């Protein structure tokens, strides 16, 4: 059950967000059933096909883990899916995990346990089994405290920096998941400082890896973008920034084109925190979010995912301010609530935006979806099925004011024809979102 305090129809529940709904914290730790042991620095991904969070590894009170758990985001229940036998990664903490939606697998690498690691594994989300990659040299050094994203175009795990007893690194590597090959793509100059314990998220609008903070001689508060098409780094230089921190959770929120951080350790300047900060990647500015509800306790080393169809961040575990290990689960609802719109009254439509009924409807083989923008905006138009699963992105880009049109030919993202039925189309901009229904007849 997705807990949000607005009344919406079941059909559009996973596709709609009330623009007047403020961010709100709610604890969703299950009161029954089994739970993962309390831990910090686990890795988590969002399996969008099965509507679940997948959790791997972490450091517990009596040692490191290599277990795998799934959290059903609708039923809000945990179940362990650690393979009963077969190969598996060694227990560890601070592994990186990324989601490969095409291969329907979780890719993990690096971390620290009995030693430092640079191994790469794939967890098949359909069969619940592990398989280890065996890439040739060159490879990154063994390390922990790294950060990584998945490049969905190149199908690469992309990772930056980390730490061993040899010191900290400032290198950038790509791992090709189809060919099991590492490539060092560190630019000759213009790289972020050497660091560890930083965090990363994937900027899907601009095809970039965004890294934030971490630790060198103390907490870092800088933010950088790695262009995944050009393999180049650019420092983002906002006029003001929150205090630096390490072990912060980091997700990308696409509607407002922001990277959002939660928690972390500010070192001697403030210790652990439960703050939520959003960095607007278009405006190059930080803003502290002030959600309603009782917040999670201060922590470092939490794991977090973002569920776009429900516009919420889900946070698990970490280590609290008294160094207590945690296994609680929290949801931050209404994450993309627009801010800073002068003259906008929450709950009212933004003047001039409109999404029109597709035409023809019903249709075969194609239909057109038109919409109007009162000002230039970053826009996406997507098609979903009635389960809330994304079928295809029809349009994604920065558009000028006026009337625009997107066309759908009844195929999915792989250009395979989808069956007859009712489908939903959704327009999203920073300040406006709306959905409509259409009927495909074969």
Steps between C-alpha positions, in 0.01 A plus 500: 500500500639835398407744776416847371234731638311587186209321341574373149359227284662159505572512130708818524635446849852423388502770233360807675642747748314786662696816425381644830612202706804597709784259567414278795694238693322176596654195662405178322709248692293179500353401838478133401711253307875464472733800475860546388738532793592861588791618288678792338644553153288243322429538128149532357334521160143555383368210292235689305366187330409330827434816706751412769818621665788253487748521789849347505770464766603762759676507837317362804574483871676164474656529156434556133213360294461361150126433523239619250157630603200634315258760634159485331415866455126438471455251785780663705646163601853358501605154381846353470606380155859402574580195285507182705803373310733587217762773460455833675705812576691503827341691791578874482387856557499803266450294183364686200181364345331610177186381323514368144135510383568327169686207654267513804798469730681677782870561435724539806868575538763599759467540876681393816464187709774258591701702247443766237328385180486589131287205389186541284187285536157484340192399700229366268176653630287235330682190624653638820850373418847657492756483218850647525663686214865426423630807318855512364750767601508795523264527796444756776694447823326325788309762700203601710298822537447543127195635313348374175207534259373296206534649152190359325616602152845340509387236753795577724548524873685831546692558824716771655768505773514304826753402766737224612794485736695646207298821525218665306446502124368746242458257209189434288427158353236336282401134520330362188245252638450327165868441423643489855770757429627790711611825334684780680335824381670737745551833320860628497397810698201672656400215734337525844729470800601157624235376742294219647160460669332725241170429323369507143179510299416479128375821335273346237414837340861579408653152507746578779629351824465751785734448795474681831718544805695224667815515708860598449671655803147588615146512358466634145206705372577538130280371219618385156346371177661232281376518140442135407508580129826695510672339801576842647457660842350842578487652847164653586555817701187616686515836680428333835526139618403295806783388731702216348417143595584140426290181499194696376227322302453642149220468243396683181154662488414556132192720511691795644834381357662475843739278687378448856715402798390371838694464822874447519780597735618862513804416712611750761271767349181328609520121513220288362191661354153421367487802270361477147662724238418533130740628237324647196711395203342761271531796739825387666361565849456311826180508702428333832168315498293516817260203490206471735453198724738348752837459326736203521770532761840641397713243321783416263531215254130467414388347170240680288304456177260723306167378361408732217148370442414580863732801542657381822837409647527187714781485758635197688727460800838656571677590821345745746659785691567276803664248263195276518438292190159536336263291286205738478329597172372849422324660206528867406182568304435782254869546432458709185271755669582820306661783691577858423213559253416864559127551532416131479241382751552132593225283357418737214592425140786702353341735246556424134600134528264253337501139386242410236322175422687288251356477150383271356371303795450202487782461249690262276782519408602844636369796699614855576523664843505881505577738785559870560782670693476861622880523527808307395540185708668162533227256396445126497206313348478131588260211451413258784287191530231466767748337739697824503786347300670729252443388141680768300642851516353699213674828566770633730657839453493875546213657305403855416164657598195405294323191375689174451420148393626149570404190304470141617494210257399231750850363566714473811853630557640217288257583217305180563124526453303498825161328531159664480381671814477819703820697540587817688701790365668749732643847448753621758675834540655660805177670603228293338407139444186341362389165363242379251357168379505356151380175341706295256303257280684240293 
